[in-house]
């Protein structure tokens, strides 16, 4: 099984990268896009640790949810997901993480240490 690649949109009119996918470019309102494969890595921009959550996820708690600034355009492209395989006491803003998309749309985007 292969992990799907994180695909960004690039506006054909102004070249702006877009995530999450949108029906129109927020910069120029263009509606034509090409798919661009993300490099799939970035830095941890912020995070929180969930100790209490919905009943369906309570067995996983505590776990970390974070926002990663993608290397593709770190000031603009940020992705929300769950930080996995990193001990919670080692999490630091700015640490390098790799984005892994779930194979099921029911599961969250995951961030793994690089
Ligand atoms: Zn545009």
Backbone and ligand atoms as CSV (ligand in chain L), in Angstrom:
chain,resi,resn,atom,element,x,y,z
A,1,UNK,N,N,0.847,-1.183,0.000
A,1,UNK,CA,C,0.000,0.000,0.000
A,1,UNK,C,C,0.887,1.239,0.000
A,2,UNK,N,N,0.582,2.165,-0.882
A,2,UNK,CA,C,1.367,3.396,-0.928
A,2,UNK,C,C,0.598,4.527,-0.255
A,3,UNK,N,N,1.348,5.452,0.280
A,3,UNK,CA,C,0.735,6.606,0.919
A,3,UNK,C,C,0.458,7.654,-0.137
A,4,UNK,N,N,-0.755,8.170,-0.175
A,4,UNK,CA,C,-1.037,9.209,-1.165
A,4,UNK,C,C,-0.176,10.447,-0.936
A,5,UNK,N,N,0.146,11.127,-2.029
A,5,UNK,CA,C,0.953,12.341,-1.947
A,5,UNK,C,C,0.068,13.537,-1.639
A,6,UNK,N,N,0.565,14.417,-0.788
A,6,UNK,CA,C,-0.144,15.663,-0.522
A,6,UNK,C,C,-0.050,16.530,-1.776
A,7,UNK,N,N,-1.189,16.839,-2.355
A,7,UNK,CA,C,-1.219,17.663,-3.561
A,7,UNK,C,C,-1.772,19.044,-3.238
A,8,UNK,N,N,-1.013,20.048,-3.631
A,8,UNK,CA,C,-1.448,21.435,-3.495
A,8,UNK,C,C,-2.063,21.858,-4.819
A,9,UNK,N,N,-2.811,22.946,-4.791
A,9,UNK,CA,C,-3.283,23.562,-6.023
A,9,UNK,C,C,-2.346,24.720,-6.350
A,10,UNK,N,N,-2.061,24.904,-7.643
A,10,UNK,CA,C,-1.364,26.115,-8.081
A,10,UNK,C,C,-2.300,26.847,-9.040
A,11,UNK,N,N,-2.578,28.104,-8.721
A,11,UNK,CA,C,-3.457,28.907,-9.565
A,11,UNK,C,C,-2.775,29.141,-10.915
A,12,UNK,N,N,-3.478,28.842,-12.003
A,12,UNK,CA,C,-2.909,29.011,-13.341
A,12,UNK,C,C,-2.762,30.495,-13.710
A,13,UNK,N,N,-3.515,31.366,-13.052
A,13,UNK,CA,C,-3.467,32.797,-13.388
A,13,UNK,C,C,-2.350,33.526,-12.650
A,14,UNK,N,N,-2.162,33.232,-11.350
A,14,UNK,CA,C,-1.196,34.016,-10.565
A,14,UNK,C,C,-0.116,33.152,-9.907
A,15,UNK,N,N,-0.167,31.838,-10.098
A,15,UNK,CA,C,0.845,30.889,-9.605
A,15,UNK,C,C,0.831,30.681,-8.099
A,16,UNK,N,N,-0.126,31.240,-7.386
A,16,UNK,CA,C,-0.170,31.060,-5.938
A,16,UNK,C,C,-0.485,29.611,-5.588
A,17,UNK,N,N,0.223,29.085,-4.587
A,17,UNK,CA,C,-0.076,27.747,-4.083
A,17,UNK,C,C,-1.221,27.837,-3.086
A,18,UNK,N,N,-2.074,26.810,-3.086
A,18,UNK,CA,C,-3.280,26.835,-2.269
A,18,UNK,C,C,-3.428,25.517,-1.531
A,19,UNK,N,N,-3.684,25.601,-0.227
A,19,UNK,CA,C,-4.060,24.464,0.601
A,19,UNK,C,C,-4.899,24.996,1.755
A,20,UNK,N,N,-6.021,24.395,2.087
A,20,UNK,CA,C,-6.634,23.230,1.449
A,20,UNK,C,C,-7.238,23.603,0.100
A,21,UNK,N,N,-7.594,22.597,-0.704
A,21,UNK,CA,C,-8.167,22.865,-2.027
A,21,UNK,C,C,-9.384,23.793,-1.924
A,22,UNK,N,N,-9.423,24.756,-2.833
A,22,UNK,CA,C,-10.496,25.751,-2.841
A,22,UNK,C,C,-11.088,25.835,-4.247
A,23,UNK,N,N,-12.351,26.286,-4.354
A,23,UNK,CA,C,-12.957,26.427,-5.684
A,23,UNK,C,C,-12.444,27.646,-6.441
A,24,UNK,N,N,-11.876,28.635,-5.709
A,24,UNK,CA,C,-11.350,29.827,-6.370
A,24,UNK,C,C,-10.115,30.299,-5.614
A,25,UNK,N,N,-9.192,30.921,-6.349
A,25,UNK,CA,C,-7.972,31.457,-5.750
A,25,UNK,C,C,-8.309,32.675,-4.889
A,26,UNK,N,N,-7.835,32.690,-3.635
A,26,UNK,CA,C,-8.107,33.819,-2.743
A,26,UNK,C,C,-7.336,35.063,-3.174
A,27,UNK,N,N,-6.297,34.897,-3.991
A,27,UNK,CA,C,-5.487,36.033,-4.430
A,27,UNK,C,C,-6.086,36.747,-5.637
A,28,UNK,N,N,-6.587,35.960,-6.634
A,28,UNK,CA,C,-7.037,36.588,-7.884
A,28,UNK,C,C,-8.409,36.104,-8.330
A,29,UNK,N,N,-9.022,35.225,-7.552
A,29,UNK,CA,C,-10.332,34.645,-7.867
A,29,UNK,C,C,-10.295,33.736,-9.094
A,30,UNK,N,N,-9.102,33.381,-9.548
A,30,UNK,CA,C,-8.990,32.437,-10.656
A,30,UNK,C,C,-9.574,31.087,-10.280
A,31,UNK,N,N,-10.058,30.376,-11.280
A,31,UNK,CA,C,-10.691,29.077,-11.013
A,31,UNK,C,C,-10.020,27.947,-11.779
A,32,UNK,N,N,-8.867,28.215,-12.392
A,32,UNK,CA,C,-8.125,27.156,-13.075
A,32,UNK,C,C,-6.881,26.830,-12.251
A,33,UNK,N,N,-6.690,25.528,-12.000
A,33,UNK,CA,C,-5.587,25.105,-11.140
A,33,UNK,C,C,-4.851,23.937,-11.760
A,34,UNK,N,N,-3.599,23.779,-11.373
A,34,UNK,CA,C,-2.878,22.543,-11.651
A,34,UNK,C,C,-2.490,21.932,-10.315
A,35,UNK,N,N,-2.386,20.614,-10.282
A,35,UNK,CA,C,-1.989,19.917,-9.064
A,35,UNK,C,C,-0.474,19.916,-8.964
A,36,UNK,N,N,0.024,20.216,-7.771
A,36,UNK,CA,C,1.461,20.250,-7.519
A,36,UNK,C,C,1.744,19.348,-6.325
A,37,UNK,N,N,2.627,18.382,-6.504
A,37,UNK,CA,C,2.975,17.501,-5.388
A,37,UNK,C,C,3.792,18.271,-4.365
A,38,UNK,N,N,3.343,18.246,-3.122
A,38,UNK,CA,C,4.091,18.898,-2.049
A,38,UNK,C,C,5.362,18.115,-1.764
A,39,UNK,N,N,6.373,18.822,-1.242
A,39,UNK,CA,C,7.584,18.131,-0.797
A,39,UNK,C,C,7.269,17.269,0.419
A,40,UNK,N,N,6.176,17.578,1.106
A,40,UNK,CA,C,5.697,16.712,2.196
A,40,UNK,C,C,6.449,16.867,3.503
A,41,UNK,N,N,7.204,17.962,3.638
A,41,UNK,CA,C,7.911,18.206,4.898
A,41,UNK,C,C,7.768,19.664,5.294
A,42,UNK,N,N,7.930,19.890,6.593
A,42,UNK,CA,C,7.855,21.259,7.075
A,42,UNK,C,C,8.270,21.329,8.525
A,43,UNK,N,N,7.954,22.465,9.149
A,43,UNK,CA,C,8.311,22.680,10.550
A,43,UNK,C,C,7.043,22.856,11.373
A,44,UNK,N,N,7.137,22.396,12.623
A,44,UNK,CA,C,5.986,22.498,13.523
A,44,UNK,C,C,5.781,23.972,13.875
A,45,UNK,N,N,4.619,24.515,13.531
A,45,UNK,CA,C,4.310,25.930,13.737
A,45,UNK,C,C,3.673,26.140,15.101
A,46,UNK,N,N,2.753,25.233,15.491
A,46,UNK,CA,C,2.166,25.247,16.817
A,46,UNK,C,C,1.550,23.881,17.086
A,47,UNK,N,N,1.254,23.602,18.357
A,47,UNK,CA,C,0.634,22.320,18.674
A,47,UNK,C,C,-0.084,22.426,20.009
A,48,UNK,N,N,-0.935,21.445,20.277
A,48,UNK,CA,C,-1.568,21.298,21.575
A,48,UNK,C,C,-1.656,19.804,21.886
A,49,UNK,N,N,-1.782,19.495,23.152
A,49,UNK,CA,C,-1.913,18.102,23.563
A,49,UNK,C,C,-3.332,17.883,24.069
A,50,UNK,N,N,-4.035,16.945,23.442
A,50,UNK,CA,C,-5.418,16.642,23.817
A,50,UNK,C,C,-5.407,15.568,24.895
A,51,UNK,N,N,-5.927,15.919,26.075
A,51,UNK,CA,C,-6.034,14.949,27.163
A,51,UNK,C,C,-7.439,14.371,27.244
A,52,UNK,N,N,-8.430,15.201,26.893
A,52,UNK,CA,C,-9.817,14.744,26.852
A,52,UNK,C,C,-10.335,15.036,25.452
A,53,UNK,N,N,-11.065,14.083,24.887
A,53,UNK,CA,C,-11.532,14.261,23.516
A,53,UNK,C,C,-12.861,13.544,23.336
A,54,UNK,N,N,-13.306,13.466,22.100
A,54,UNK,CA,C,-14.554,12.763,21.820
A,54,UNK,C,C,-14.409,11.300,22.230
A,55,UNK,N,N,-15.506,10.659,22.616
A,55,UNK,CA,C,-15.420,9.263,23.077
A,55,UNK,C,C,-14.709,8.337,22.083
A,56,UNK,N,N,-14.888,8.573,20.804
A,56,UNK,CA,C,-14.283,7.694,19.794
A,56,UNK,C,C,-12.754,7.755,19.804
A,57,UNK,N,N,-12.180,8.850,20.325
A,57,UNK,CA,C,-10.718,9.024,20.311
A,57,UNK,C,C,-10.117,8.987,21.712
A,58,UNK,N,N,-10.962,8.799,22.738
A,58,UNK,CA,C,-10.469,8.910,24.107
A,58,UNK,C,C,-9.397,7.866,24.424
A,59,UNK,N,N,-9.472,6.691,23.802
A,59,UNK,CA,C,-8.461,5.658,24.065
A,59,UNK,C,C,-7.076,6.083,23.573
A,60,UNK,N,N,-7.025,7.025,22.626
A,60,UNK,CA,C,-5.731,7.492,22.088
A,60,UNK,C,C,-5.112,8.573,22.969
A,61,UNK,N,N,-5.902,9.220,23.825
A,61,UNK,CA,C,-5.416,10.356,24.606
A,61,UNK,C,C,-4.418,9.908,25.684
A,62,UNK,N,N,-3.429,10.738,26.013
A,62,UNK,CA,C,-3.181,12.043,25.397
A,62,UNK,C,C,-2.467,11.895,24.055
A,63,UNK,N,N,-2.800,12.799,23.138
A,63,UNK,CA,C,-2.117,12.831,21.846
A,63,UNK,C,C,-1.951,14.280,21.420
A,64,UNK,N,N,-1.066,14.505,20.467
A,64,UNK,CA,C,-0.747,15.866,20.042
A,64,UNK,C,C,-1.357,16.166,18.683
A,65,UNK,N,N,-1.923,17.355,18.557
A,65,UNK,CA,C,-2.437,17.874,17.297
A,65,UNK,C,C,-1.616,19.122,16.982
A,66,UNK,N,N,-1.171,19.236,15.750
A,66,UNK,CA,C,-0.327,20.376,15.416
A,66,UNK,C,C,-0.625,20.967,14.058
A,67,UNK,N,N,-0.002,22.093,13.812
A,67,UNK,CA,C,-0.052,22.746,12.502
A,67,UNK,C,C,1.385,22.825,11.999
A,68,UNK,N,N,1.609,22.297,10.788
A,68,UNK,CA,C,2.933,22.292,10.178
A,68,UNK,C,C,2.974,23.310,9.044
A,69,UNK,N,N,3.991,24.147,9.048
A,69,UNK,CA,C,4.244,25.087,7.954
A,69,UNK,C,C,5.047,24.341,6.897
A,70,UNK,N,N,4.431,24.087,5.757
A,70,UNK,CA,C,5.089,23.293,4.719
A,70,UNK,C,C,6.248,24.049,4.084
A,71,UNK,N,N,7.306,23.309,3.759
A,71,UNK,CA,C,8.470,23.911,3.103
A,71,UNK,C,C,8.103,24.537,1.759
A,72,UNK,N,N,7.029,24.049,1.137
A,72,UNK,CA,C,6.636,24.558,-0.182
A,72,UNK,C,C,6.388,26.072,-0.149
A,73,UNK,N,N,5.826,26.564,0.942
A,73,UNK,CA,C,5.594,27.997,1.131
A,73,UNK,C,C,5.217,28.197,2.598
A,74,UNK,N,N,6.206,28.185,3.503
A,74,UNK,CA,C,5.944,28.100,4.942
A,74,UNK,C,C,5.153,29.268,5.526
A,75,UNK,N,N,5.192,30.428,4.891
A,75,UNK,CA,C,4.442,31.564,5.430
A,75,UNK,C,C,2.952,31.484,5.097
A,76,UNK,N,N,2.584,30.639,4.141
A,76,UNK,CA,C,1.195,30.603,3.704
A,76,UNK,C,C,0.554,29.228,3.773
A,77,UNK,N,N,1.318,28.162,3.550
A,77,UNK,CA,C,0.722,26.833,3.447
A,77,UNK,C,C,0.954,26.093,4.760
A,78,UNK,N,N,-0.140,25.910,5.499
A,78,UNK,CA,C,-0.052,25.246,6.795
A,78,UNK,C,C,-1.095,24.151,6.858
A,79,UNK,N,N,-0.710,23.035,7.448
A,79,UNK,CA,C,-1.536,21.829,7.437
A,79,UNK,C,C,-1.788,21.389,8.875
A,80,UNK,N,N,-3.039,21.050,9.158
A,80,UNK,CA,C,-3.442,20.580,10.483
A,80,UNK,C,C,-3.432,19.056,10.500
A,81,UNK,N,N,-2.902,18.470,11.560
A,81,UNK,CA,C,-2.909,17.015,11.655
A,81,UNK,C,C,-2.494,16.542,13.030
A,82,UNK,N,N,-2.418,15.232,13.165
A,82,UNK,CA,C,-2.025,14.627,14.438
A,82,UNK,C,C,-0.541,14.261,14.387
A,83,UNK,N,N,0.169,14.591,15.442
A,83,UNK,CA,C,1.594,14.280,15.519
A,83,UNK,C,C,1.726,12.885,16.129
A,84,UNK,N,N,2.318,11.981,15.385
A,84,UNK,CA,C,2.457,10.605,15.854
A,84,UNK,C,C,3.937,10.227,15.929
A,85,UNK,N,N,4.210,9.172,16.595
A,85,UNK,CA,C,5.555,8.589,16.786
A,85,UNK,C,C,6.583,9.585,17.321
A,86,UNK,N,N,6.131,10.614,18.026
A,86,UNK,CA,C,7.029,11.556,18.702
A,86,UNK,C,C,6.606,11.608,20.169
A,87,UNK,N,N,7.498,11.285,21.109
A,87,UNK,CA,C,7.127,11.430,22.516
A,87,UNK,C,C,6.667,12.865,22.797
A,88,UNK,N,N,5.571,13.000,23.546
A,88,UNK,CA,C,4.965,14.322,23.737
A,88,UNK,C,C,5.928,15.314,24.381
A,89,UNK,N,N,6.823,14.829,25.248
A,89,UNK,CA,C,7.741,15.761,25.914
A,89,UNK,C,C,8.918,16.167,25.033
A,90,UNK,N,N,8.970,15.660,23.797
A,90,UNK,CA,C,10.036,16.071,22.871
A,90,UNK,C,C,9.539,17.066,21.827
A,91,UNK,N,N,8.236,17.369,21.851
A,91,UNK,CA,C,7.685,18.287,20.843
A,91,UNK,C,C,8.221,19.692,21.070
A,92,UNK,N,N,8.639,20.335,19.985
A,92,UNK,CA,C,9.160,21.698,20.047
A,92,UNK,C,C,8.705,22.450,18.805
A,93,UNK,N,N,8.293,23.695,18.991
A,93,UNK,CA,C,7.986,24.553,17.846
A,93,UNK,C,C,9.235,24.604,16.964
A,94,UNK,N,N,9.050,24.463,15.679
A,94,UNK,CA,C,10.169,24.531,14.743
A,94,UNK,C,C,10.788,23.191,14.415
A,95,UNK,N,N,10.389,22.120,15.108
A,95,UNK,CA,C,10.973,20.811,14.806
A,95,UNK,C,C,10.514,20.346,13.420
A,96,UNK,N,N,11.355,19.548,12.793
A,96,UNK,CA,C,11.075,19.069,11.445
A,96,UNK,C,C,10.104,17.894,11.493
A,97,UNK,N,N,9.098,17.930,10.619
A,97,UNK,CA,C,8.118,16.855,10.546
A,97,UNK,C,C,7.819,16.535,9.085
A,98,UNK,N,N,7.424,15.303,8.876
A,98,UNK,CA,C,7.039,14.810,7.547
A,98,UNK,C,C,5.533,14.569,7.550
A,99,UNK,N,N,4.868,14.979,6.483
A,99,UNK,CA,C,3.418,14.837,6.367
A,99,UNK,C,C,3.091,13.488,5.734
A,100,UNK,N,N,2.155,12.790,6.341
A,100,UNK,CA,C,1.699,11.522,5.763
A,100,UNK,C,C,0.177,11.553,5.694
A,101,UNK,N,N,-0.330,11.376,4.488
A,101,UNK,CA,C,-1.785,11.398,4.308
A,101,UNK,C,C,-2.367,10.050,4.679
A,102,UNK,N,N,-3.577,10.042,5.225
A,102,UNK,CA,C,-4.228,8.775,5.550
A,102,UNK,C,C,-4.706,8.101,4.270
A,103,UNK,N,N,-4.854,6.800,4.321
A,103,UNK,CA,C,-5.406,6.089,3.171
A,103,UNK,C,C,-6.933,6.130,3.207
A,104,UNK,N,N,-7.497,6.492,4.354
A,104,UNK,CA,C,-8.941,6.619,4.486
A,104,UNK,C,C,-9.277,8.061,4.835
A,105,UNK,N,N,-10.328,8.578,4.232
A,105,UNK,CA,C,-10.734,9.952,4.524
A,105,UNK,C,C,-11.279,10.096,5.939
A,106,UNK,N,N,-11.490,8.984,6.619
A,106,UNK,CA,C,-11.974,9.025,8.000
A,106,UNK,C,C,-10.847,9.345,8.990
A,107,UNK,N,N,-9.598,9.143,8.561
A,107,UNK,CA,C,-8.464,9.290,9.462
A,107,UNK,C,C,-7.804,10.655,9.276
A,108,UNK,N,N,-7.108,11.142,10.312
A,108,UNK,CA,C,-6.465,12.450,10.195
A,108,UNK,C,C,-5.154,12.381,9.409
A,109,UNK,N,N,-4.733,13.534,8.901
A,109,UNK,CA,C,-3.374,13.680,8.385
A,109,UNK,C,C,-2.432,13.450,9.536
A,110,UNK,N,N,-1.324,12.761,9.289
A,110,UNK,CA,C,-0.353,12.478,10.356
A,110,UNK,C,C,0.964,13.203,10.071
A,111,UNK,N,N,1.633,13.595,11.163
A,111,UNK,CA,C,2.986,14.151,11.083
A,111,UNK,C,C,3.932,13.205,11.805
A,112,UNK,N,N,5.024,12.873,11.135
A,112,UNK,CA,C,6.033,11.980,11.693
A,112,UNK,C,C,7.353,12.719,11.795
A,113,UNK,N,N,8.180,12.337,12.766
A,113,UNK,CA,C,9.491,12.967,12.871
A,113,UNK,C,C,10.328,12.614,11.662
A,114,UNK,N,N,11.214,13.529,11.281
A,114,UNK,CA,C,12.050,13.331,10.090
A,114,UNK,C,C,13.309,12.586,10.477
L,1,ZN,ZN,ZN,-4.650,33.249,-8.449
